Amino acid sequence: MMDVIQIQKILPHRYPFLLVDRVTDLTPNESLIGFKNVTIGEQIFEGHFPGHPIYPGVMILEGMAQAGGILAFQSMDMTEEQAANKVVYFMSIDGAKFRAPVRPGDRLEYRMKVIKNKGAIWVLEGKAYVDDVLVSEAELKAMIVDK
């Protein structure tokens, strides 16, 4: 279990681009479950779309990427100081699908699984759910590099 304060010690992202509010389950080298509360107060809804707010698919993918970054960092033997000098670069996002719209008031749950890890390279399966309904999925490939 990690709260947003602990997450900020791992990820360099900050408001308005920190897209993981909490991690509820984490098994190093295997899986992570985390979530983001989507609220009408988010800047993105000013333009996407006025009168019909839909959380953008690219933001869902970015949230998956951030959740995957937490999983990768927590799976590697690194101190907080070492992690602070690293950043996750995404190399590819394959098979991205958007199955249902995400709206203000939804709790977006990210379920990440490690498909493969070789050194600094991670391949992850990402799925996003709202109320146990699959809303998005993708395979993400990332590399952890020095800042």
CORVEN-V383137 format. One record per residue. RES is the residue in one letter. SS is DSSP state (alpha for helix, beta for strand, coil for the rest). PHI is phi in whole degrees, 0 to 359 (* if undefined). PSI is psi in whole degrees, 0 to 359 (none if undefined). Layout:
res->{RES/RES}
ss->{SS/SS}
phi->{PHI/PHI}
psi->{PSI/PSI}
//
This chain:
res->{M/M/D/V/I/Q/I/Q/K/I/L/P/H/R/Y/P/F/L/L/V/D/R/V/T/D/L/T/P/N/E/S/L/I/G/F/K/N/V/T/I/G/E/Q/I/F/E/G/H/F/P/G/H/P/I/Y/P/G/V/M/I/L/E/G/M/A/Q/A/G/G/I/L/A/F/Q/S/M/D/M/T/E/E/Q/A/A/N/K/V/V/Y/F/M/S/I/D/G/A/K/F/R/A/P/V/R/P/G/D/R/L/E/Y/R/M/K/V/I/K/N/K/G/A/I/W/V/L/E/G/K/A/Y/V/D/D/V/L/V/S/E/A/E/L/K/A/M/I/V/D/K}
ss->{coil/beta/coil/alpha/alpha/alpha/alpha/alpha/alpha/alpha/coil/coil/coil/coil/coil/coil/coil/coil/coil/coil/coil/beta/beta/beta/beta/beta/beta/coil/coil/coil/beta/beta/beta/beta/beta/beta/beta/coil/coil/coil/coil/coil/alpha/alpha/alpha/alpha/coil/coil/coil/coil/coil/coil/coil/coil/coil/coil/alpha/alpha/alpha/alpha/alpha/alpha/alpha/alpha/alpha/alpha/alpha/alpha/alpha/alpha/alpha/alpha/alpha/alpha/alpha/coil/coil/coil/coil/alpha/alpha/alpha/alpha/alpha/coil/beta/beta/beta/beta/beta/beta/beta/beta/beta/beta/beta/beta/beta/coil/coil/coil/coil/coil/coil/coil/coil/beta/beta/beta/beta/beta/beta/beta/beta/beta/beta/beta/beta/coil/coil/beta/beta/beta/beta/beta/beta/beta/beta/beta/beta/coil/coil/beta/beta/beta/beta/beta/beta/beta/beta/beta/beta/beta/beta/beta/beta/coil}
phi->{*/228/267/296/294/293/299/292/282/258/265/281/295/223/306/266/246/274/246/233/274/200/250/258/206/212/241/309/65/231/204/212/235/213/214/229/274/269/237/295/288/284/307/302/285/299/240/226/235/306/82/211/291/232/287/297/303/295/287/297/297/296/298/299/299/295/298/296/297/298/300/297/300/286/269/262/280/225/282/302/294/296/299/296/262/242/215/263/252/275/264/201/229/245/61/293/226/240/255/203/290/250/234/306/99/279/256/272/258/264/240/250/228/281/271/205/218/223/62/274/264/233/242/233/264/243/226/240/232/232/52/65/258/294/252/199/207/191/252/244/243/222/230/266/231/289/294}
psi->{125/134/179/330/316/321/320/343/342/312/143/347/146/171/137/19/8/115/18/118/326/149/125/340/133/123/107/141/7/294/164/142/128/173/164/131/120/121/155/340/356/136/324/330/348/328/356/79/139/127/350/69/122/130/124/140/323/331/325/315/320/320/319/316/317/317/319/323/318/314/314/311/318/347/344/148/88/145/167/322/317/315/324/339/10/160/152/125/127/130/324/153/115/150/31/130/143/117/338/148/148/132/164/139/346/148/111/113/124/128/109/139/141/122/315/146/128/105/238/355/132/136/124/144/126/134/141/135/151/120/45/14/125/121/336/154/156/161/127/135/130/159/135/123/163/144/none}
//
